[in-house]
């Protein structure tokens, strides 16, 4: 994109996004865990070793960055957009189970491939440097764990998978 924009003389804005989550998400770890727990509320398979850590961005924070982006000028500008923290996959599993009202869920990690990754090509650790876009007036309102919790809650409400059981502990 950079070379193309420079070659043909137009401006370009590139936003590199973290993992965007929110209502109506259908792909990724949160919908996957909700589906798995709906099928078996006692056991949850986690691909990899569970220590994979990534940044999650709630969809409203993403939209706000896109709206700001239209005001950021320059020949070719590149901004990273994400949260300022990370969350590991085991914690995501625990948050989803809690939001579903499930207790005593046994978390089973597969061990993964290539040093604990969930699958070939999975990213083990991801946290974007968002200092450049923050200098331009944007910052995320939600942390990764807040984003995951809100996305899980919305997905659970959409699919009607809430449990009537009280929230308890999750076994690891």
Rosetta blueprint (number, residue, H / E / L):
1 X L
2 X H
3 X H
4 X H
5 X H
6 X H
7 X H
8 X H
9 X L
10 X L
11 X L
12 X E
13 X E
14 X E
15 X E
16 X E
17 X E
18 X L
19 X E
20 X E
21 X E
22 X L
23 X L
24 X L
25 X L
26 X L
27 X L
28 X L
29 X H
30 X H
31 X H
32 X H
33 X H
34 X H
35 X H
36 X H
37 X H
38 X H
39 X H
40 X L
41 X L
42 X L
43 X E
44 X E
45 X E
46 X E
47 X L
48 X L
49 X L
50 X L
51 X L
52 X L
53 X E
54 X E
55 X L
56 X E
57 X E
58 X E
59 X H
60 X H
61 X H
62 X H
63 X H
64 X H
65 X H
66 X H
67 X H
68 X H
69 X H
70 X L
71 X L
72 X L
73 X L
74 X L
75 X L
76 X E
77 X E
78 X E
79 X E
80 X E
81 X E
82 X L
83 X L
84 X L
85 X L
86 X L
87 X E
88 X E
89 X H
90 X H
91 X H
92 X H
93 X H
94 X H
95 X H
96 X H
97 X H
98 X H
99 X H
100 X L
101 X L
102 X L
103 X L
104 X L
105 X E
106 X E
107 X E
108 X E
109 X E
110 X L
111 X L
112 X L
113 X E
114 X L
115 X L
116 X L
117 X E
118 X L
119 X L
120 X L
121 X L
122 X L
123 X L
124 X L
125 X E
126 X L
127 X L
128 X L
129 X L
130 X L
131 X H
132 X H
133 X H
134 X H
135 X H
136 X L
137 X L
138 X L
139 X L
140 X L
141 X L
142 X L
143 X L
144 X H
145 X H
146 X H
147 X H
148 X H
149 X H
150 X H
151 X H
152 X H
153 X H
154 X H
155 X H
156 X H
157 X H
158 X H
159 X H
160 X L
161 X L
162 X L
163 X L
164 X L
165 X L
166 X L
167 X L
168 X L
169 X L
170 X E
171 X E
172 X L
